[in-house]
Amino acid sequence: MATFQQWVEGARLRTLPLAVAPVLLGTGAALGVLGGLSALVIGSVLDAPNPDVSLSFLLLKAALALVVSLALQIGSNYANDYSDGVRGTDDVRVGPLRLTASGAAPPEAVKRAAFISFGVAVAAGAILVIISQAWWLIPVGAAAIWAAWFYTGGSKPYGYRAMGELFVFIFFGLVATLGTTYALVSTISAAAIAGAVAIGLFACAVLMVNNLRDIPTDRQADKLTLAVLLGEKRARLAYTLLVFIPYALLLVPILTGHPAAVLAALSLVLTISPLQVVLSGSEGTALIPPIKHTGLAALAYAALLALGLAL
């Protein structure tokens, strides 16, 4: 059996910032809808008879949303490990350890880890739905689990048909961010929508650079990712656009009453290193650090934007 450290590595911690970012941003957007954190405190909303608008209750719902997002991301990572491993796609890798393909853990154990993670997401999600009364999140959550499994699972995985970025954009951008905002305040805003699109694009950028690294082995395994479809040169250009567009989208919150959203532009400095590596033509293991650094840039962008919206 795999060691605890190998299970942790199999969870792919470098991808977890993409699970935290939309919840942070969605929470900041929710606070912005309520007039900002200062309005909650100065207006003595903390002592209001309606607990639905208390800061403590909002943070409880945000914490539950975070558990859902993290559990879905980890479950998706284990599901991908299992499915690609049994299919043979990961037999030749240039990236980090894969539990199934390396033989470190039996395939069924990795599959079980994926479904345990999904179970945690369902439990936290059920509580969130009940206390927020956002019943429409139930089918959305079911769709998210379906998407997590069938990315590389099943007989016709959509990740093998160049649709990975589309589903990542939808579920780790739009659904995670706007779902968080709605669960907290039962509405969404233009700033929340722009932020959701931005985080979705960052998530696509992470997947793009990951698949850019794997173009040679994916071609051998007949895995048609968007990076394979575009080719190496265009995939690098696509990555660049996916990283830069979120900063143009900052105009939406700035022009809709949240000038402090400009704080998110500070995260641009964190994109310099991964952009240099990707645009330099680096290949193989040299493309592993940009995966992590792009995720951290997304997290910083989300945190700073959330702060700007919540002020």
N, C-alpha and C positions, 0 to 999 in steps of 0.2 A: 504493500500500500504506500501511497505517497505520504511524505512527511507533511507536517503542518505548514512549514515554510513553502512547500511546493503547492499546497492547496491555496495558500495566499497568493502565490505567484500566478496560479491558474485563474484566480479571480480578476487578474489584470487591473491592479490598483491604479495604474496610470490613466485608465479610462474613467475613473470615478469622478474626477472634476466635472465631466460632462453630465453626470447625474445630479451633482450639487448645484451647478450653475443655473439651470432653469427654475429650481425651487427658490433659490436666493432672489432671482430676478422677479419671479412671480410674486414673492412676498413683498418685495420693494414696491412693485406696481400696485399691489393691494393697499399698502400703506399710503401710497400716493393718491389712490381713489378716495381714501378717508380724510385727505387733507394733509397727510404727512405725519410722521412720528411726533413732531412737536404739538400738532393739533390734538393728538390722542392724549398726550400728557397734560398739556396746558389746559385743555378743555375738561379735564377730570373725567375722561371717559372710562378710566380704569375703575371708577367707583359707580359707574352708571348701572341702573337696574337691569339693563339688557346685556347679558353676558356675551352675545354674539359679536359685539363691537369692542370688547375689552381686549387690551393688548395681550394679556396672558392667554386668552382663548384663541386669539389669532396665531400666537406662537405655537400653541398646542397643535393646531391644524397644520401649520407649516412644518412642524416636526414630523407629523404623520406623513405628509406629502414627501418629505425627504426620505423617510424609511421606504416608502413605495418606490421612489425613483432609484435609490441605491440598490434595493433588492432586485428590481427589474434589470438594472444594468449588470449586476453580478450574475443573475440567472441567465441573462442573454450571453454573457461571456462563457459560462460553463456549457450552455447549450451549443454554442458555436464550437467550443473545444470538442465536445462529444460528436457532433454531427460531422465536422470536417475530419475528425480522427477516424471514425468508422468508415467514412467515404474514401479515405486515403489521401485527401487533399493536403494534409499536413505532414505527409511522410518525409518530404524534403523541405526544411524551413530555414530561414535566415533570421527569424525573430526569436522572441523569448520562448521558454518552455511551454509545451502543450501537454497536458496530463495524459490524454488518450493516445495521441500519436507516439509519445515517448515511451508509453508503457508504464509510466509512473503510477497510474491508477487504472483500474478496470473500467471499461466504457460505462457499465451500468452504474458504477459509483459516481462517475462524473454526471451522468444523466440524472441520478438521484439528487445530486447537489444542485443541479439546475432547478429541479421541481421543488426542492425545499426552499430555495430562494424565491421562486414564484409564489409559494405558499405564504411566505412572510409578507410579500407584496400584497397578496389578497387580504390577509388579516388586517394589515395596517390600512389598506384601502377601504375595507368594509367599515372600519371604525370612522374613517374620514368621511365617507359618504353619509353615514348615519348622523353624525353630529353636524355636518354641513347641509344636509338635506339635498345634496346635489346628485340626485338619483341617476341622471344621464351619464354620470361618470362610470357606472357599472358596465355598460357595453363598451365604453371607451377603454376601460381597464382590461376587459376581456380581449379586445382587439390588440392591446399592447402586448399581452402575453402571447397571443397568436403570432404577432410580428416578431417577437423575440425568439420564438422557437423556429419558425419557418424561414428565418433569415438564411440559415444553412441547413435546416432540418427538413424532413419530409422528402417525397420523391421529386418534387419540383421546387427547390428553394429559390426564392426571389433574389437572394444574394448572388446567385449564379447567373442572373439574367440582367445584370447592370441596374438593379433597382434598389440597391442597398442605401444609397444616399437619399433617395426619395422617402423611404420609410424612416430613416434616421431623422431627416428634417421634420417629418410629421410628428413622430412620437417623442424625440428628445428635444425638439424645438417647440412646435406649436402646442402639442398636447400637454407636455410636462409644464411649460410655463403658464399657458392660459388656464390649464386645469387647476394649477395652484392658486392663481389669482381668483378664479371663480369660486373655488372651494372656500376661500377666505372671506370674500366680500360679495359673492353672488352677482358679480358683474365683471366686465373687462373694459379696458381703456385702449385708446390708440397707442399710448406708450407701451402698454403690455404687448400689444400685437407686434409692434416694431421690434421690441426686445425679443419676443418669441421667434420671429423670423431671423434675427441676428444670431441667437444661440443655436438655432437649427442649422444655419450656415456654418458656424464654427464646428458643430458636430460633423457636418459633411466634410469639412476640411480635414478633421482628424481621420475620418474613414478614407478620404482620398489619399492622404500621405501614407497611411497604412497599406492601402492596396497598391500604391505606386511602388512601395518596397517589394510587394509580392508579385509584380507583373510577370517575371520569368516563370516562377513556380505555378502561378495561377493559370498561365497559358498551357503549361504541361498537363495540368489537372483538368483542363477544359472548363475552368471557372471564369465566366465572363463578368468581370466587374466593370464598373464605369471607367476605371483607370485603364483596364485592358482595352476597352472599346475605344477610348480616346487616344490611346497611345501615350508613350512616356512624355513627350514634349507638351502635348495639350493637357495632360493630367497635371503637369507642373503649373501651367498657366491657370488651370481651373482652380487649383489649390490657392493660388495668389488672389484670385477674385473672391473666393469664398472667405478669405481672411480679411480682405479690405472692405467689402460691402457692408459688414456690420457697423463700421465707423461712419459710413455715409448715412446709415439709418438712424444715427443719433440725432439727426435733424428733426425727426418726428417728435420725440419727447421734448426737445428743446423748444420747438415751435408750438407745442401744445401745453405750455405752462410749467415745464420742468427744466429751467435753465441749468440747474445743477447736474443734469444728465451729462454735461460736457466732461464731467469727471472720468467717465468711462474711456475717454480718449487717452488717458494716461496709460492704459493697458497696451497701447500700440507698441510701446517699447519692448514688450515681451514677445512680439511677433517678429522682431528683427532677426534673431538667431535662427528660428526655424525657416524663415523665408530665405535666408542666405544659404542654408544647407540645401533646401529643395531646389532653388534656382541655380545652384552651382553645378547641378547634374549629379549629385551624390547618389549612390545606389546601396542596396543591401542593408547591412547593419548600421550604416551611417545615417539611415533614415529613421532609426528607432528614436533617437532623442527628439526630433521634431514632433513625433506623435505626442510625447509627454508635454513638450513645451507649448504646443498648440492648445492642448487641453487646459494647461495652466493659464494661458492667455485668455481663453474663454471664461474660466472661473474668475479671473481678475476683472474682465469686462463686465461680467454679470454682477459681481459684488459692488463694483464702483457705480454701475448704472442703478442698481437697487438702492444704493445709498443716495444717489442723486434724486431718485424718484421719491424716496422716503423723507427727504429733508423738508 
